[in-house]
Amino acid sequence: MQDKQLIEIRATIFWWFSTLLSKELSKEQFNAYINQQGATLLDQLALEPLLAKSVRAIKQSLAKLNIHKHPYIECKVEFSQLFLMDNKNGAPPYASIYLSNEELMFQQAHDEMMALLKKQGLAVIEEFNEPADHIAIQLDYLGNLVLSSLNAPDPKRASADQLEFIQHRVLNWLPLLLDKMSRIDNSGFYQSICQLLYKYLLLDVSLLKEDINAL
């Protein structure tokens, strides 16, 4: 069974990814990643060999952005270029687009995510105003799912629920999003963030499987 500190760290990392992918970085947030002081979490993740390459790519992309006169504005432009465009010109962050034959929003993946949120007594905050199958909402939900395992009466079931969500709600379409993002030419900041997310999820799947087998 995972200890309390590890569970809290995992939840925090999923919430961190969720925040990064929910909206454009503010000037203050961007500068925090440029400054070494703000790169602490990235440095900690880089200690894991599977994640080190992706962390280096993030730092290289930040360096590319930082050569611009207003780097954080350029970063905002890249967010819009990727996530706020249509499926033809961008890489919309909604599971439905990648999992439906019609490549449309508000399909089965959205409805199933809405049902999961409702079951847990959760809802998408009005200010965010995005479909429930947005990658940021999925990751926020995952962070809550991880943290709730602290008080789970059946730890093995809690780990199995997390594993199922990651494999069948996120990893089933994240590689398709990554492929779409790879075709768009920019600094690569968000592409590297999503690549790091993908690698971290693979690592988390391994950890969960070990945990389930040990219980």
C-alpha positions, 0 to 999 in steps of 0.5 A: 500500500502506498504511504500518505506522502506518496499519495499526496505527491501523486495527487499534487503532480496531476493537479500541476499538469491540470493547471498547466493545460487548463489555460495560458500561463500568466506572466508571473507563472511563466517567469517562475519556470524561467527562473531556477527557483521555479523549476524545482518540481521539474528538477525533482521529476528529472531525477526519474530516468524515464522522465529526464528527457522530457524535462530537458525538452521543456527547459529547452523550449523555455529557452527558445521562448525566452529569446523573444521580447515578450516570451510569456506572450509568445507562450500564450500564443502557442497555447491558443495555437494548439488548444483553442483552434479547431481540429484541422488547424490545432490540437483540441484537448478533448477526448471526444475528438480523438475517440469518435469516428466523427471527430466531434466534441460532446461524444461518448467520452464526454458523457462518460466523464460527466457521469463519473464527475456526477458519481463523485459529487463533482462538477466542472466549475462554471468559470472554466466553461469547458467540456468534461472530457478536457484533459485538464478536467480529467487530470483534476479528477484523477488528482482527486481520485488519488487523494481520496484513496487515503481514506478508502476502505479497500486500498486495492480497489482504490488503486484499481480504480485509478489504474482503470481511469488512467488506462481507459480514460486518458492513455486511450487518447493522449498519444493521439493528442501528442501526435496532433501536437507534434505537427504544429511548429513552435517552441515545443513547450506544451508538446514537451509538457504533454510528453512528460505527462505521458511518460509520468502516466506510464510510470504511474501505471507501473507503480499502481500495478505493483501496488495492486499485486502487493495487496 
